Amino acid sequence: MSTELHHFSDASLNGYGACSYIKQVNDSRKILYNLILAKSRVAPLKKPTIPRLELQGAVTATRLANVLRKELKLSVDKETFWSDSQIVLGYISNDVRKFHLYVANRVSEIRKTTEPKQWNYVPTEFNPADIASRRISAKEIIDNDM
């Protein structure tokens, strides 16, 4: 059986968040996906920019991954991170440019436990973490097909 973890992050002016899914493929090639952990936060009253909120969402995904690495009693074959922010992906993969302190600290935290090659782009409409960053009702969460 192979096991993968997929971590998604997103943000909006309302908030930011991340969710982690486990993907398991058994010996008969049956694929199972399950949400295993999610976290969301309301955006600060002093509104930062969307790229900064997206970066904080990526930090949240990294922190979820760290918790899962400690707590899961499974051997994980692959771990992948997903963001719909090209700016955040650029921050994470950049080795040359110096950033302002806010961005530099968060990129540093992300890169302590992940590699830039683990980070990928996902279109917003396919990002399950989009739910964590929006104001939606409980009924809309139940009815959501992500």
N, CA, C and O atoms as a MOPAC input file, in Angstrom:
PM7 MOZYME 1SCF
protein

 N      0.84000 1    -1.17600 1     0.00000 1
 C      0.00000 1     0.00000 1     0.00000 1
 C      0.88400 1     1.23700 1     0.00000 1
 O      1.84000 1     1.33100 1     0.76900 1
 N      0.55600 1     2.18000 1    -0.86600 1
 C      1.30000 1     3.43400 1    -0.87300 1
 C      0.45300 1     4.52200 1    -0.21500 1
 O     -0.77300 1     4.53100 1    -0.31800 1
 N      1.13900 1     5.43200 1     0.46000 1
 C      0.46500 1     6.49900 1     1.19300 1
 C      1.08900 1     7.83100 1     0.82600 1
 O      2.31000 1     7.99100 1     0.84600 1
 N      0.23000 1     8.78600 1     0.49000 1
 C      0.67700 1    10.14700 1     0.18700 1
 C     -0.10700 1    11.12900 1     1.03300 1
 O     -1.26700 1    10.88800 1     1.36800 1
 N      0.53200 1    12.23900 1     1.37700 1
 C     -0.15200 1    13.35200 1     2.02500 1
 C     -0.16500 1    14.52300 1     1.06000 1
 O      0.84500 1    14.84000 1     0.43100 1
 N     -1.32800 1    15.16500 1     0.95200 1
 C     -1.48100 1    16.34700 1     0.10000 1
 C     -2.01200 1    17.47600 1     0.97400 1
 O     -3.06400 1    17.35100 1     1.60200 1
 N     -1.27400 1    18.57500 1     1.00500 1
 C     -1.61500 1    19.72600 1     1.83600 1
 C     -1.97300 1    20.90300 1     0.92200 1
 O     -1.20600 1    21.25400 1     0.02600 1
 N     -3.12600 1    21.49800 1     1.15200 1
 C     -3.61400 1    22.61500 1     0.34600 1
 C     -3.71300 1    23.85500 1     1.22500 1
 O     -4.05700 1    23.76000 1     2.40300 1
 N     -3.40900 1    25.02900 1     0.64900 1
 C     -3.54400 1    26.28200 1     1.39000 1
 C     -4.23900 1    27.31600 1     0.52200 1
 O     -4.19100 1    27.25800 1    -0.70600 1
 N     -4.89500 1    28.27700 1     1.19800 1
 C     -5.56600 1    29.35200 1     0.48600 1
 C     -5.83400 1    30.50200 1     1.44100 1
 O     -5.75400 1    30.35200 1     2.66100 1
 N     -6.15600 1    31.66600 1     0.85700 1
 C     -6.47800 1    32.84100 1     1.66100 1
 C     -7.38700 1    33.77600 1     0.87500 1
 O     -7.44400 1    33.73600 1    -0.35400 1
 N     -8.09400 1    34.61300 1     1.61800 1
 C     -8.89500 1    35.70100 1     1.05200 1
 C     -8.86200 1    36.82300 1     2.08500 1
 O     -8.23700 1    36.68700 1     3.13700 1
 N     -9.52400 1    37.91300 1     1.78700 1
 C     -9.58000 1    39.00900 1     2.75800 1
 C    -10.32500 1    38.61300 1     4.02900 1
 O    -10.17500 1    39.26500 1     5.06200 1
 N    -11.12400 1    37.55400 1     3.96300 1
 C    -11.85900 1    37.07400 1     5.14100 1
 C    -11.00700 1    36.22600 1     6.06600 1
 O    -11.19400 1    36.26000 1     7.28200 1
 N    -10.07300 1    35.46600 1     5.51100 1
 C     -9.26700 1    34.57300 1     6.33600 1
 C     -8.33600 1    33.73100 1     5.49900 1
 O     -8.22600 1    33.91100 1     4.28700 1
 N     -7.66900 1    32.80900 1     6.16400 1
 C     -6.75200 1    31.89900 1     5.49100 1
 C     -6.84700 1    30.53700 1     6.15600 1
 O     -7.33200 1    30.41300 1     7.28100 1
 N     -6.38600 1    29.53100 1     5.45900 1
 C     -6.45200 1    28.20800 1     6.03200 1
 C     -5.73000 1    27.17800 1     5.19500 1
 O     -5.17100 1    27.46700 1     4.13700 1
 N     -5.76400 1    25.96900 1     5.71200 1
 C     -5.11200 1    24.85200 1     5.03800 1
 C     -5.85000 1    23.56900 1     5.39500 1
 O     -6.50800 1    23.48200 1     6.43100 1
 N     -5.73200 1    22.59100 1     4.53100 1
 C     -6.30600 1    21.27900 1     4.80900 1
 C     -5.35700 1    20.20700 1     4.26400 1
 O     -4.64100 1    20.41500 1     3.28500 1
 N     -5.38100 1    19.07500 1     4.92500 1
 C     -4.50100 1    17.97200 1     4.54700 1
 C     -5.33300 1    16.72800 1     4.25200 1
 O     -6.24900 1    16.37400 1     4.99500 1
 N     -4.98700 1    16.08400 1     3.15500 1
 C     -5.65400 1    14.86500 1     2.72600 1
 C     -4.65300 1    13.72400 1     2.67900 1
 O     -3.47200 1    13.91300 1     2.38700 1
 N     -5.15300 1    12.54900 1     2.97200 1
 C     -4.33900 1    11.35500 1     2.81100 1
 C     -4.85700 1    10.61000 1     1.58600 1
 O     -6.06400 1    10.46500 1     1.39300 1
 N     -3.92900 1    10.14300 1     0.77100 1
 C     -4.26500 1     9.34500 1    -0.40900 1
 C     -3.57900 1     7.99900 1    -0.23200 1
 O     -2.36000 1     7.92100 1    -0.07900 1
 N     -4.38400 1     6.94100 1    -0.25600 1
 C     -3.83000 1     5.60800 1    -0.12800 1
 C     -4.24800 1     4.76100 1    -1.32200 1
 O     -5.40700 1     4.77100 1    -1.73800 1
 N     -3.28600 1     4.03400 1    -1.85800 1
 C     -3.54400 1     3.11200 1    -2.96300 1
 C     -3.19700 1     1.71800 1    -2.45300 1
 O     -2.05000 1     1.44200 1    -2.10100 1
 N     -4.20800 1     0.83800 1    -2.41800 1
 C     -3.94500 1    -0.50900 1    -1.91400 1
 C     -3.40700 1    -1.40800 1    -3.01900 1
 O     -3.24000 1    -0.97000 1    -4.15700 1
 N     -3.13800 1    -2.65300 1    -2.68700 1
 C     -2.52300 1    -3.58300 1    -3.63000 1
 C     -3.39700 1    -3.87800 1    -4.84500 1
 O     -2.88000 1    -4.22500 1    -5.90700 1
 N     -4.72400 1    -3.74400 1    -4.70000 1
 C     -5.60600 1    -3.95500 1    -5.85100 1
 C     -5.88400 1    -2.64500 1    -6.59600 1
 O     -6.83000 1    -2.55700 1    -7.37800 1
 N     -5.05400 1    -1.63500 1    -6.34600 1
 C     -5.08900 1    -0.32500 1    -7.01500 1
 C     -6.34600 1     0.50200 1    -6.71700 1
 O     -6.70400 1     1.40000 1    -7.48000 1
 N     -7.00300 1     0.19100 1    -5.61100 1
 C     -8.13500 1     1.00300 1    -5.18600 1
 C     -7.58300 1     2.24000 1    -4.48100 1
 O     -6.73600 1     2.13500 1    -3.59300 1
 N     -8.07700 1     3.42600 1    -4.89200 1
 C     -7.57200 1     4.69200 1    -4.34500 1
 C     -8.57700 1     5.25300 1    -3.35300 1
 O     -9.76900 1     5.35900 1    -3.64500 1
 N     -8.07900 1     5.60800 1    -2.18000 1
 C     -8.90400 1     6.20600 1    -1.13700 1
 C     -8.34000 1     7.57700 1    -0.77900 1
 O     -7.14000 1     7.71500 1    -0.54000 1
 N     -9.21100 1     8.59400 1    -0.74200 1
 C     -8.83600 1     9.94500 1    -0.31700 1
 C     -9.64200 1    10.28200 1     0.92600 1
 O    -10.84000 1    10.00300 1     0.98100 1
 N     -9.00900 1    10.87300 1     1.91600 1
 C     -9.72400 1    11.30800 1     3.10800 1
 C     -9.11400 1    12.59000 1     3.65300 1
 O     -7.89300 1    12.74600 1     3.70100 1
 N     -9.98200 1    13.49900 1     4.06000 1
 C     -9.53100 1    14.68700 1     4.77100 1
 C     -9.10400 1    14.24600 1     6.16400 1
 O     -9.85600 1    13.55900 1     6.85500 1
 N     -7.89900 1    14.63800 1     6.58100 1
 C     -7.45900 1    14.21500 1     7.90400 1
 C     -7.23400 1    15.36600 1     8.87500 1
 O     -7.25100 1    15.16300 1    10.08800 1
 N     -7.02200 1    16.57200 1     8.35600 1
 C     -6.79000 1    17.70300 1     9.25100 1
 C     -7.01100 1    18.99800 1     8.48600 1
 O     -6.63800 1    19.10700 1     7.31800 1
 N     -7.61700 1    19.97600 1     9.14200 1
 C     -7.82600 1    21.28500 1     8.52400 1
 C     -7.77100 1    22.35100 1     9.60500 1
 O     -8.06000 1    22.09800 1    10.77400 1
 N     -7.39500 1    23.54500 1     9.18400 1
 C     -7.33600 1    24.66400 1    10.12500 1
 C     -7.60400 1    25.94800 1     9.35200 1
 O     -7.12800 1    26.13200 1     8.23100 1
 N     -8.37600 1    26.82900 1     9.97600 1
 C     -8.61600 1    28.12800 1     9.35100 1
 C     -8.52600 1    29.21400 1    10.40900 1
 O     -8.72300 1    28.97500 1    11.60100 1
 N     -8.22500 1    30.40400 1     9.94000 1
 C     -8.10600 1    31.57200 1    10.81000 1
 C     -8.79000 1    32.75600 1    10.13600 1
 O     -8.79400 1    32.87700 1     8.91100 1
 N     -9.36200 1    33.61900 1    10.95600 1
 C     -9.93900 1    34.85800 1    10.45800 1
 C     -8.78900 1    35.81800 1    10.17000 1
 O     -7.81400 1    35.86700 1    10.92000 1
 N     -8.90300 1    36.57600 1     9.09000 1
 C     -7.86000 1    37.55400 1     8.73500 1
 C     -7.78000 1    38.62500 1     9.83000 1
 O     -8.79000 1    38.95500 1    10.45200 1
 N     -6.59200 1    39.16000 1    10.06100 1
 C     -6.45000 1    40.21900 1    11.07200 1
 C     -7.28400 1    41.44900 1    10.71100 1
 O     -7.58900 1    41.68700 1     9.54200 1
 N     -7.65100 1    42.23000 1    11.74500 1
 C     -8.42400 1    43.45300 1    11.50500 1
 C     -7.65600 1    44.43200 1    10.63600 1
 O     -8.22200 1    45.06000 1     9.74100 1
 N     -6.36400 1    44.55900 1    10.90400 1
 C     -5.51600 1    45.37900 1    10.04200 1
 C     -5.18400 1    44.50000 1     8.83600 1
 O     -4.29500 1    43.65100 1     8.89800 1
 N     -5.90200 1    44.71500 1     7.75500 1
 C     -5.84200 1    43.81400 1     6.60800 1
 C     -4.48400 1    43.82700 1     5.91000 1
 O     -4.09000 1    44.84200 1     5.33400 1
 N     -3.76900 1    42.70300 1     5.96100 1
 C     -2.56000 1    42.59900 1     5.13700 1
 C     -2.94900 1    42.36800 1     3.68400 1
 O     -4.12800 1    42.19700 1     3.37200 1
 N     -1.98100 1    42.36400 1     2.81500 1
 C     -2.25200 1    42.12400 1     1.40000 1
 C     -2.61900 1    40.65100 1     1.18500 1
 O     -2.30900 1    39.79200 1     2.01100 1
 N     -3.27500 1    40.38400 1     0.07300 1
 C     -3.62900 1    38.99800 1    -0.27400 1
 C     -2.37500 1    38.11200 1    -0.35400 1
 O     -2.40000 1    37.00800 1     0.18900 1
 N     -1.27400 1    38.54400 1    -1.00800 1
 C     -0.09300 1    37.68300 1    -1.03000 1
 C      0.42600 1    37.33700 1     0.37700 1
 O      0.88100 1    36.21700 1     0.61000 1
 N      0.35900 1    38.28400 1     1.29900 1
 C      0.80300 1    37.97800 1     2.66400 1
 C     -0.13900 1    36.98900 1     3.34200 1
 O      0.30700 1    36.09400 1     4.05900 1
 N     -1.43700 1    37.15000 1     3.11600 1
 C     -2.39000 1    36.18400 1     3.67000 1
 C     -2.19000 1    34.80400 1     3.05000 1
 O     -2.24600 1    33.78900 1     3.74500 1
 N     -1.95600 1    34.77100 1     1.73500 1
 C     -1.68500 1    33.49400 1     1.05500 1
 C     -0.42600 1    32.84300 1     1.62400 1
 O     -0.37700 1    31.62500 1     1.79800 1
 N      0.57500 1    33.64400 1     1.90800 1
 C      1.81400 1    33.12800 1     2.49600 1
 C      1.54500 1    32.55700 1     3.88400 1
 O      2.09700 1    31.51800 1     4.24600 1
 N      0.70500 1    33.22700 1     4.65700 1
 C      0.35100 1    32.71400 1     5.97600 1
 C     -0.43400 1    31.40900 1     5.85000 1
 O     -0.28900 1    30.51800 1     6.68800 1
 N     -1.25800 1    31.28900 1     4.81600 1
 C     -1.94100 1    30.02600 1     4.55700 1
 C     -0.95000 1    28.90400 1     4.27200 1
 O     -1.13000 1    27.77800 1     4.73400 1
 N      0.09500 1    29.21300 1     3.50900 1
 C      1.13800 1    28.21500 1     3.21500 1
 C      1.88100 1    27.81100 1     4.48900 1
 O      2.23000 1    26.64300 1     4.66300 1
 N      2.12000 1    28.76600 1     5.36800 1
 C      2.74800 1    28.45400 1     6.66100 1
 C      1.83700 1    27.51200 1     7.45000 1
 O      2.31100 1    26.56700 1     8.08000 1
 N      0.54200 1    27.77100 1     7.41200 1
 C     -0.42000 1    26.91700 1     8.11200 1
 C     -0.38000 1    25.49300 1     7.55400 1
 O     -0.43300 1    24.52800 1     8.31600 1
 N     -0.28800 1    25.35900 1     6.23900 1
 C     -0.18400 1    24.02500 1     5.63000 1
 C      1.08300 1    23.31600 1     6.10300 1
 O      1.06300 1    22.11800 1     6.38300 1
 N      2.17200 1    24.05300 1     6.18900 1
 C      3.42700 1    23.47700 1     6.66100 1
 C      3.30600 1    23.01300 1     8.10800 1
 O      3.79700 1    21.94400 1     8.46900 1
 N      2.65400 1    23.82100 1     8.92700 1
 C      2.46000 1    23.44900 1    10.33800 1
 C      1.56600 1    22.21900 1    10.47500 1
 O      1.81900 1    21.36100 1    11.32100 1
 N      0.52200 1    22.12700 1     9.65000 1
 C     -0.31300 1    20.92300 1     9.65800 1
 C      0.52300 1    19.70100 1     9.29800 1
 O      0.40100 1    18.64800 1     9.92500 1
 N      1.36400 1    19.84800 1     8.29400 1
 C      2.22500 1    18.73400 1     7.87100 1
 C      3.15000 1    18.30300 1     9.01100 1
 O      3.36400 1    17.10900 1     9.21800 1
 N      3.69100 1    19.25900 1     9.74100 1
 C      4.57600 1    18.93300 1    10.86000 1
 C      3.83700 1    18.14600 1    11.93600 1
 O      4.38400 1    17.19700 1    12.49800 1
 N      2.60000 1    18.53500 1    12.22500 1
 C      1.78700 1    17.81100 1    13.20600 1
 C      1.53200 1    16.38900 1    12.72300 1
 O      1.66000 1    15.43500 1    13.49000 1
 N      1.17200 1    16.25100 1    11.46000 1
 C      0.86900 1    14.92500 1    10.92600 1
 C      2.09500 1    14.02400 1    10.90600 1
 O      1.98300 1    12.82500 1    11.16200 1
 N      3.25700 1    14.58100 1    10.60800 1
 C      4.48800 1    13.77700 1    10.61300 1
 C      4.74200 1    13.18500 1    11.99500 1
 O      5.20300 1    12.05000 1    12.12000 1
 N      4.43500 1    13.96700 1    13.03100 1
 C      4.64100 1    13.49500 1    14.41000 1
 C      3.58300 1    12.49400 1    14.83900 1
 O      3.88800 1    11.51100 1    15.51300 1
 N      2.33700 1    12.74300 1    14.45000 1
 C      1.21400 1    11.99000 1    14.99700 1
 C      0.81600 1    10.74700 1    14.20600 1
 O      0.33400 1     9.77800 1    14.79300 1
 N      1.00400 1    10.75500 1    12.90700 1
 C      0.60200 1     9.59900 1    12.10200 1
 C      1.53500 1     8.42600 1    12.34300 1
 O      2.75700 1     8.57000 1    12.38200 1
 N      0.94200 1     7.29400 1    12.50000 1
 C      1.72600 1     6.06600 1    12.68400 1
 C      1.81900 1     5.30400 1    11.36700 1
 O      1.77600 1     4.07400 1    11.33900 1
 N      1.94700 1     6.06000 1    10.27600 1
 C      2.02000 1     5.48600 1     8.93900 1
 C      3.33100 1     5.88000 1     8.27900 1
 O      3.91600 1     6.91900 1     8.58100 1
 N      3.76200 1     5.04600 1     7.39400 1
 C      4.90200 1     5.39900 1     6.55100 1
 C      4.36900 1     6.16100 1     5.34300 1
 O      3.56600 1     5.63400 1     4.57200 1
 N      4.81900 1     7.39900 1     5.18400 1
 C      4.34800 1     8.24100 1     4.08800 1
 C      5.37000 1     8.20000 1     2.96300 1
 O      6.54500 1     8.50800 1     3.16500 1
 N      4.90900 1     7.81400 1     1.77100 1
 C      5.80200 1     7.68500 1     0.62500 1
 C      6.08300 1     9.01500 1    -0.06400 1
 O      7.16900 1     9.21600 1    -0.60800 1
 N      5.10600 1     9.92900 1    -0.04400 1
 C      5.25900 1    11.19500 1    -0.75200 1
 C      4.40100 1    12.25400 1    -0.06500 1
 O      3.30600 1    11.97600 1     0.42500 1
 N      4.92800 1    13.46500 1    -0.04500 1
 C      4.19900 1    14.58000 1     0.54300 1
 C      4.23000 1    15.74000 1    -0.45300 1
 O      5.29300 1    16.12600 1    -0.93900 1
 N      3.05000 1    16.29000 1    -0.75000 1
 C      2.93300 1    17.35300 1    -1.74100 1
 C      2.13300 1    18.51200 1    -1.15800 1
 O      1.15800 1    18.31300 1    -0.43500 1
 N      2.56700 1    19.73000 1    -1.48800 1
 C      1.89500 1    20.94600 1    -1.03500 1
 C      1.32800 1    21.66600 1    -2.24900 1
 O      1.94400 1    21.68700 1    -3.31500 1
 N      0.13900 1    22.26300 1    -2.07700 1
 C     -0.56600 1    22.89900 1    -3.17000 1
 C     -1.01600 1    24.30200 1    -2.77000 1
 O     -1.50700 1    24.51200 1    -1.66000 1
 N     -0.84700 1    25.25200 1    -3.67600 1
 C     -1.31700 1    26.61800 1    -3.46800 1
 C     -1.83800 1    27.16200 1    -4.78800 1
 O     -1.34700 1    26.80400 1    -5.85900 1
 N     -2.83900 1    28.03300 1    -4.69800 1
 C     -3.32900 1    28.68000 1    -5.91800 1
 C     -2.70700 1    30.06100 1    -6.09100 1
 O     -3.14900 1    30.84100 1    -6.93500 1
 N     -1.68600 1    30.36600 1    -5.29700 1
 C     -0.99600 1    31.65300 1    -5.39100 1
 C      0.36700 1    31.48500 1    -6.06400 1
 O      1.28800 1    30.89600 1    -5.49800 1
 N      0.47300 1    32.01100 1    -7.27700 1
 C      1.75400 1    31.95800 1    -7.99000 1
 C      2.81400 1    32.78400 1    -7.23900 1
 O      4.00000 1    32.45900 1    -7.28000 1
 N      2.37900 1    33.84300 1    -6.56000 1
 C      3.31600 1    34.68400 1    -5.81100 1
 C      3.94600 1    33.89200 1    -4.67700 1
 O      5.16100 1    33.94400 1    -4.48600 1
 N      3.13300 1    33.15900 1    -3.92300 1
 C      3.66200 1    32.34500 1    -2.82300 1
 C      4.61400 1    31.28000 1    -3.35800 1
 O      5.67700 1    31.05200 1    -2.77900 1
 N      4.24500 1    30.63600 1    -4.44400 1
 C      5.12800 1    29.62600 1    -5.03100 1
 C      6.45100 1    30.25800 1    -5.47500 1
 O      7.51000 1    29.63900 1    -5.36800 1
 N      6.38000 1    31.48900 1    -5.96900 1
 C      7.60000 1    32.22000 1    -6.33800 1
 C      8.45700 1    32.53600 1    -5.12900 1
 O      9.67900 1    32.39900 1    -5.18100 1
 N      7.82200 1    32.96100 1    -4.02700 1
 C      8.56400 1    33.22400 1    -2.79200 1
 C      9.30900 1    31.97000 1    -2.33900 1
 O     10.49500 1    32.02300 1    -2.01700 1
 N      8.59800 1    30.84500 1    -2.31900 1
 C      9.16500 1    29.60400 1    -1.79400 1
 C     10.31900 1    29.10600 1    -2.65700 1
 O     11.30300 1    28.58700 1    -2.13000 1
 N     10.21100 1    29.25600 1    -3.96200 1
 C     11.24600 1    28.71900 1    -4.86200 1
 C     12.41100 1    29.68500 1    -5.08200 1
 O     13.41400 1    29.29800 1    -5.68200 1
 N     12.30500 1    30.92500 1    -4.61500 1
 C     13.33100 1    31.93900 1    -4.86500 1
 C     14.53100 1    31.76800 1    -3.93700 1
 O     14.38900 1    31.80000 1    -2.71500 1
 N     15.69100 1    31.58900 1    -4.51500 1
 C     16.93100 1    31.47500 1    -3.74300 1
 C     17.78700 1    32.72800 1    -3.83800 1
 O     18.78600 1    32.83900 1    -3.12800 1
 N     17.42600 1    33.66300 1    -4.68500 1
 C     18.27900 1    34.79500 1    -4.99700 1
 C     17.86000 1    36.06900 1    -4.27100 1
 O     18.67400 1    36.70300 1    -3.60000 1
 N     16.61700 1    36.43300 1    -4.40600 1
 C     16.14000 1    37.72200 1    -3.92800 1
 C     15.99200 1    37.74900 1    -2.41000 1
 O     15.57600 1    36.76100 1    -1.80600 1
 N     16.33000 1    38.86900 1    -1.80100 1
 C     16.10800 1    39.10100 1    -0.37100 1
 C     14.70100 1    39.67300 1    -0.20200 1
 O     14.26400 1    40.50900 1    -0.99200 1
 N     14.00900 1    39.22500 1     0.81600 1
 C     12.63800 1    39.66200 1     1.05700 1
 C     12.56500 1    40.56900 1     2.28200 1
 O     13.48000 1    40.60500 1     3.10500 1
 N     11.44800 1    41.30400 1     2.38200 1
 C     11.16200 1    42.04400 1     3.60300 1
 C     11.03900 1    41.03700 1     4.74600 1
 O     10.77600 1    39.85700 1     4.51200 1
 N     11.22500 1    41.49600 1     5.96400 1
 C     11.28200 1    40.62400 1     7.13200 1
 C     10.05600 1    39.71600 1     7.25700 1
 O     10.20100 1    38.52500 1     7.53200 1
 N      8.86000 1    40.25700 1     7.06100 1
 C      7.62600 1    39.47500 1     7.17500 1
 C      7.67200 1    38.27000 1     6.24000 1
 O      7.44300 1    37.13800 1     6.66600 1
 N      7.96600 1    38.51400 1     4.97900 1
 C      8.00700 1    37.44300 1     3.97500 1
 C      9.18000 1    36.50900 1     4.25100 1
 O      9.02400 1    35.29000 1     4.18400 1
 N     10.34000 1    37.05500 1     4.55700 1
 C     11.53900 1    36.25000 1     4.79900 1
 C     11.32500 1    35.26400 1     5.95400 1
 O     11.72500 1    34.10400 1     5.85600 1
 N     10.70200 1    35.71600 1     7.04000 1
 C     10.46800 1    34.83500 1     8.18900 1
 C      9.53300 1    33.69300 1     7.84200 1
 O      9.75500 1    32.55800 1     8.26400 1
 N      8.50000 1    33.97800 1     7.08400 1
 C      7.54200 1    32.92900 1     6.73100 1
 C      8.10800 1    31.96100 1     5.69600 1
 O      7.87500 1    30.75600 1     5.78200 1
 N      8.83700 1    32.47200 1     4.73300 1
 C      9.48500 1    31.59500 1     3.75300 1
 C     10.51400 1    30.70700 1     4.45600 1
 O     10.64000 1    29.52400 1     4.13600 1
 N     11.23200 1    31.26700 1     5.39000 1
 C     12.21100 1    30.49300 1     6.15700 1
 C     11.53000 1    29.35400 1     6.91300 1
 O     12.02400 1    28.22600 1     6.91300 1
 N     10.40300 1    29.64400 1     7.55500 1
 C      9.67300 1    28.59800 1     8.28600 1
 C      9.20200 1    27.50100 1     7.33800 1
 O      9.30400 1    26.31600 1     7.65900 1
 N      8.69500 1    27.88300 1     6.19000 1
 C      8.22600 1    26.90000 1     5.20500 1
 C      9.38600 1    26.02900 1     4.73600 1
 O      9.24400 1    24.81100 1     4.62300 1
 N     10.52000 1    26.64400 1     4.46600 1
 C     11.65100 1    25.91000 1     3.88700 1
 C     12.42800 1    25.09100 1     4.91600 1
 O     13.26400 1    24.27100 1     4.53700 1
 N     12.17000 1    25.29600 1     6.20800 1
 C     12.82100 1    24.47000 1     7.23200 1
 C     12.36600 1    23.02100 1     7.16000 1
 O     13.14100 1    22.10800 1     7.44400 1
 N     11.10100 1    22.80700 1     6.77700 1
 C     10.56900 1    21.44000 1     6.79300 1
 C     10.03600 1    20.96300 1     5.44500 1
 O      9.55400 1    19.83500 1     5.33700 1
 N     10.11700 1    21.80500 1     4.41800 1
 C      9.68700 1    21.38000 1     3.08500 1
 C     10.72600 1    21.81000 1     2.06000 1
 O     11.55100 1    22.68700 1     2.31500 1
 N     10.66800 1    21.18700 1     0.91900 1
 C     11.52700 1    21.54600 1    -0.21100 1
 C     10.69200 1    22.29800 1    -1.24500 1
 O      9.51500 1    21.98600 1    -1.42600 1
 N     11.27400 1    23.27500 1    -1.92200 1
 C     10.51500 1    23.99600 1    -2.95400 1
 C      9.89500 1    23.07000 1    -4.00600 1
 O      8.81200 1    23.35700 1    -4.51600 1
 N     10.56500 1    21.97000 1    -4.33200 1
 C     10.03000 1    21.06500 1    -5.35100 1
 C      8.76300 1    20.33700 1    -4.89000 1
 O      8.06700 1    19.74100 1    -5.71100 1
 N      8.45800 1    20.37700 1    -3.59700 1
 C      7.22900 1    19.77100 1    -3.09400 1
 C      6.01100 1    20.65600 1    -3.32800 1
 O      4.87700 1    20.19000 1    -3.21900 1
 N      6.23600 1    21.93600 1    -3.65100 1
 C      5.15400 1    22.90200 1    -3.79800 1
 C      4.70400 1    22.99000 1    -5.25000 1
 O      5.52100 1    23.09300 1    -6.16400 1
 N      3.38600 1    22.94600 1    -5.44600 1
 C      2.79500 1    22.95100 1    -6.77700 1
 C      1.61800 1    23.91100 1    -6.84400 1
 O      1.04500 1    24.31400 1    -5.83200 1
 N      1.28600 1    24.25800 1    -8.07300 1
 C      0.14200 1    25.12800 1    -8.32300 1
 C     -1.12200 1    24.29500 1    -8.50100 1
 O     -1.10300 1    23.24700 1    -9.14700 1
 N     -2.21700 1    24.77500 1    -7.92200 1
 C     -3.53100 1    24.18900 1    -8.14900 1
 C     -4.48600 1    25.34200 1    -8.47700 1
 O     -4.49700 1    26.34200 1    -7.75900 1
 N     -5.28400 1    25.22800 1    -9.53900 1
 C     -6.24400 1    26.28700 1    -9.84000 1
 C     -7.24100 1    26.45800 1    -8.68000 1
 O     -7.59600 1    25.49000 1    -8.00800 1
 N     -7.67500 1    27.67600 1    -8.46500 1
 C     -8.56700 1    27.99200 1    -7.34400 1
 C     -9.79300 1    27.09900 1    -7.31200 1
 O    -10.20300 1    26.64900 1    -6.24200 1
 N    -10.38000 1    26.83700 1    -8.46500 1
 C    -11.61000 1    26.04900 1    -8.49300 1
 C    -11.40700 1    24.59400 1    -8.06600 1
 O    -12.38000 1    23.89600 1    -7.78200 1
 N    -10.15600 1    24.12800 1    -8.01700 1
 C     -9.86300 1    22.76200 1    -7.57800 1
 C     -9.16300 1    22.72500 1    -6.22400 1
 O     -8.70000 1    21.66700 1    -5.79600 1
 N     -9.08300 1    23.85600 1    -5.55400 1
 C     -8.38300 1    23.94700 1    -4.27100 1
 C     -9.38000 1    23.76200 1    -3.12600 1
 O    -10.19400 1    24.65000 1    -2.87300 1
 N     -9.33000 1    22.61800 1    -2.42800 1
 C    -10.28300 1    22.40200 1    -1.33400 1
 C    -10.08900 1    23.36700 1    -0.16600 1
 O    -11.01700 1    23.56300 1     0.61800 1
 N     -8.91600 1    23.97200 1    -0.02700 1
 C     -8.67600 1    24.93700 1     1.05500 1
 C     -9.41100 1    26.24600 1     0.81000 1
 O     -9.49400 1    27.08200 1     1.71000 1
 N     -9.94400 1    26.43800 1    -0.38800 1
 C    -10.71500 1    27.63900 1    -0.69400 1
 C    -11.88900 1    27.78200 1     0.28000 1
 O    -12.27100 1    28.89900 1     0.63200 1
 N    -12.45100 1    26.67500 1     0.70800 1
 C    -13.56600 1    26.68900 1     1.65600 1
 C    -13.13000 1    27.31300 1     2.97900 1
 O    -13.90300 1    28.04200 1     3.60300 1
 N    -11.91600 1    27.03800 1     3.40800 1
 C    -11.41500 1    27.55300 1     4.68600 1
 C    -11.23500 1    29.06200 1     4.68100 1
 O    -11.23400 1    29.68800 1     5.74200 1
 N    -11.08500 1    29.65000 1     3.51300 1
 C    -10.80900 1    31.08300 1     3.43900 1
 C    -12.04300 1    31.93000 1     3.14600 1
 O    -11.94400 1    33.15400 1     3.07000 1
 N    -13.18700 1    31.30800 1     2.98300 1
 C    -14.41100 1    32.02400 1     2.60800 1
 C    -15.43600 1    31.98200 1     3.73900 1
 O    -15.39600 1    31.11200 1     4.60900 1
 N    -16.33500 1    32.92600 1     3.70100 1
 C    -17.47600 1    32.89200 1     4.61900 1
 C    -18.56100 1    32.05600 1     3.96200 1
 O    -19.18700 1    32.48400 1     2.99300 1
 N    -18.77800 1    30.86000 1     4.49500 1
 C    -19.84400 1    30.01800 1     3.96300 1
 C    -20.60200 1    29.38100 1     5.11700 1
 O    -20.06200 1    29.22900 1     6.21300 1
 N    -21.82900 1    29.01400 1     4.87800 1
 C    -22.67100 1    28.41200 1     5.91400 1
 C    -22.36000 1    26.92700 1     6.06000 1
 O    -21.68800 1    26.33200 1     5.21700 1
 N    -22.85700 1    26.34500 1     7.13800 1
 C    -22.67200 1    24.91100 1     7.36600 1
 C    -23.33200 1    24.10700 1     6.24600 1
 O    -22.79300 1    23.09000 1     5.80900 1
 N    -24.49300 1    24.56000 1     5.78500 1
 C    -25.18400 1    23.86100 1     4.68800 1
 C    -24.33200 1    23.85800 1     3.42400 1
 O    -24.26600 1    22.85000 1     2.72000 1
 N    -23.67500 1    24.99000 1     3.13400 1
 C    -22.81700 1    25.05800 1     1.95200 1
 C    -21.61700 1    24.11700 1     2.08100 1
 O    -21.16000 1    23.55900 1     1.08400 1
 N    -21.10800 1    23.93900 1     3.29200 1
 C    -20.00100 1    23.00000 1     3.50700 1
 C    -20.47700 1    21.57300 1     3.23400 1
 O    -19.78500 1    20.80100 1     2.57100 1
 N    -21.65000 1    21.22700 1     3.74400 1
 C    -22.19500 1    19.88300 1     3.53500 1
 C    -22.46600 1    19.61200 1     2.05800 1
 O    -22.21000 1    18.51700 1     1.55700 1
 N    -22.99100 1    20.63100 1     1.36900 1
 C    -23.34300 1    20.47500 1    -0.03000 1
 C    -22.14600 1    20.55500 1    -0.96600 1
 O    -22.26300 1    20.20700 1    -2.14100 1
 N    -20.99100 1    21.00900 1    -0.46900 1
 C    -19.81100 1    21.19000 1    -1.32000 1
 C    -19.30000 1    19.84100 1    -1.78100 1
 O    -19.24600 1    18.89500 1    -0.99600 1
 N    -18.92700 1    19.74200 1    -3.03900 1
 C    -18.48500 1    18.46300 1    -3.60700 1
 C    -16.98200 1    18.33900 1    -3.75700 1
 O    -16.52600 1    17.47500 1    -4.50600 1
 N    -16.19300 1    19.15300 1    -3.08600 1
 C    -14.72700 1    19.04300 1    -3.21200 1
 C    -14.21200 1    17.85700 1    -2.45600 1
 O    -13.00700 1    17.60600 1    -2.44700 1

